[in-house]
Amino acid sequence: MPLISPANKKRDYDVVIVGSGAGGGQMAYTLTMEGISVLVLEAGRMFDPTSETAMMHTPDMAPLRGVKTPDKQYGFYDASVESGWNIPGEPYTNASKEKSRQFAWWRQRMMGGRTNHWGRVSLRNGPYDFKTRTRQGVGFDWPISYDDLAPYYDKAEMLVGIFGDSEGIENSPDSSPGVLLPPPKFRAGELLAKDRAKKKLGIDVVPIHRAVLTTTQDADRVPKKLHPGNKKAQRLLAENMRLRLKCIFATDCHRGCSIKAAFDSTSVYLTPALKSGNLDIIPHAMAREITLNKAGKASGVTFIDKTDGSEHHVTGRVVVLAASSQESVRLLLNSKSNQFPDGLANSSGKVGKYITDSVASSFSAQIPALENLPLHNEDGTVGQQVYIPWWRAGEQHKLDFTGGYKFVLVSGRKMPSINTGKGFDWVAGGDEILFGKKLKEDARRYHGSFQGIGAQGAMAANDDCYAELDPQVKDKWGLPVLRFHWKWSDDELKQVADQQRMLGAVLESMGGRFSRSPHVDDPLRAIKQGGAIIHEVGGAIMGDDRTKSVTDKWCQTWDVPNLVMADGATFPGTADKNPTLTIMALAWRAAGHVVDELKKGHL
Amino acid sequence: MNNSEDLPRINRRLALQWVTTATASIPLLDVDVEGAERLRPKSPVANGYGPDPDLIRQYKPGDLWPLTFTVDQRRLVIVLCDLIIPADETSPSASSQGVHDFIDEWISSPYRDQKADRNSILKGLPWLDEEAKRRGGTNFVSLGSDEQLAICHELARLARKNRNTHPGSFFYRLRNLVAGGYYTTPAGMKDIGYRGNVAMPEWNGPPREVLERLGLDPQ
């Protein structure tokens, strides 16, 4: 069972899934392990992380030292192909000309979707994050609680392979015992941050959770836990787990991982799903419309074969949208019918509404204590290893903003980039920019003495951030494109002002020197553009009330129960946690429900 | 180091092209609008590598798009590379690592982001020769190394004051490219103290001597 061309598809599938990333991959995995026949439509090409990723290449082997270009928008070696904020022939628009009111939309057109390019930070939403309206008076409550999702977080973490620790921090949940893999040791700068932030500010720096295998997975134990009584699934998973090696403590996970230590959907979800014999995948398949039958149920998906422009239709008893939140929104809005003139599953008028994103800013400093440290390898797991979870969850009501935030720290002597060497002038002082022997001396002294911290915070759904179909613009397939509306609220700007203040405080606790002050008084300058962090969710939110939401608590659309949303579109808000792990847990939970409902004959 | 007392007499046209800095340091040649137009290079016409390039292949300057430098320009950039990153007792120079060819690749790039560097550098190279002729009656490459360094120091000072105005901007951009180009080579990585990108069975964090230096307890 393999990738197939449209001509080779079966006449009928139990489930057709649009998208092969975190949500679609998880859905495909869970369903095929339960014996459900599945077709995945992926808009991009097959991408093989085991043979196509340049893991150990140095920048001098790449064009332009691997710098970002319009063709490779996250750098040459980033494991993204045909992807980016701007894709030729596939535009989107913004209603406002004002930069701060525009949304930047990253699309990942390849097998495995955004999991190829992902930073792999995998944090659970906390109990409060599901009750934003009740606790903070803004946004929405989710129709589920943390306890509903906790078992699926455990499952997803065990399958994916995530390192981290249990800290007992309010609203930053621990995993069940035995679920997480051991976290890597801290780097020197991270140890310094941990010591100083605690002593001077009372703030904890703890191991982050990331989808990287710091040890091999327990292929004897985990499959039995994840698939009790299902020998075939146990065998397939155990086999796949044994194909994954542990981290070699080198190379950025964004490059992709040929040894499968870092998670991606293709390596972890799609490979065992294909081996089950229950999965077909059609690459280059751009979904254009969800079709309905006479009973008003979803009957299948019409898609364009991008290799020749031909149009095809595939049928399934259930249709799952996991094309990434806003692509799924577009697909719903473009699926118009007599029954749904405003777009499929849109009787509430809420499709496209309530997009949220991480509220982000950053700051950095030079830390004299880290200068001239004895040379050693600081790669570790290369990406983020530690973070500061939101430390005021219990006293949010005392603050003038409603959402928490976390700080993600990165320090150390990193692999140099084309930008290395231009950041030392202000540190060195003097009346010249550095060059000559002095540049070489100062580069040795200062490289690795910088501490950067990224803040990412919660965003409550509001009426100002949404997407709709652009009335004029179409993409190269003739499909209407999305037009975004975006506006940061005072609540988010106040949060960013506080982020900036505390970023300065943490860096100062480490003895940091700054090239400028943080933007405490001008948060609009500090806040990252909507979409810049690539954490956007919402647009088809879940809820208890079918007039105010698009799906129920099982991610089934209210209007069309055999149409299920499995990406971030159902999130009723953004927490101070990264969205991917929650997408996986929700998809697993939704998949289990689909299996039950299919067995009962309800779908 | 030159100072204003050493300034040679200049003709009126050149005088108009020069900006004097607020301090008493040597004024540097600026390019007039007409000259800037004349020197502004045509944009490269080659295409980029596209959204789905071979990531495994190892690329060399000139593999993907034609290069720009003439023989003389290349010779000049080699000298500049080694003024900015000279060899010293611990590591080799920038030109020995082929950084000049990287700069040629960079300024020949078909992408928009490199255009400003291209314009600035192709404007700065003839400016340097003019400045050298003004000072020593010869082009920059043939100038004595003290004179070459003196011009670089002047430019470095201008760049520190304002990195957006020619000719300080030229030196700022060139310095960034030479440094970035150098520190991304194996020799440059070694020189700057990067010890990673090595597959290892375990990673044990910083060694004890690092923790002692920081006054931190072992993990």
Interface residues (C-beta under 8 A of the other chain):
Chain A: R45 S51 E52 T53 A54 M56 H57 T58 P59 D60 M61 A62 P63 L64 R65 G66 V67 K68 T69 P70 D71 K72 F76 Y77 A79 V81 E82 S83 G84 I87 P88 P184 K185 F186 R187 A188 L191 L192 D195 C247 I248 F249 A250 T251 A369 L373 P374 L375 H376 N377 E378 D379 G380 T381 V382 R413 K414 M415 P416 S417 I418 N419 T420 G421 K422 D425 G430 D431 E432 I433 L434 F435 G436 K437 L439 K440 A443 R444 H447 G448
Chain B: G48 Y49 G50 P51 D52 P53 L55 I56 Q58 Y59 D63 L64 L83 I84 I85 P86 D88 S91 F102 E105 W106 S109 Y111 R112 D113 Q114 L149 C152 H153 A156 R157 A159 R160 K161 R163 F171 Y172 R175 N176 L177 V178 A179 G180 G181 Y182 Y183 T184 T185 P186 G188 M189 D191 I192 G193 Y194 R195 G196 N197 V198 A199 M200 P201 E202 W203 N204 G205 P206 P207 E209 V210 L211 R213 L214 L216 Q219
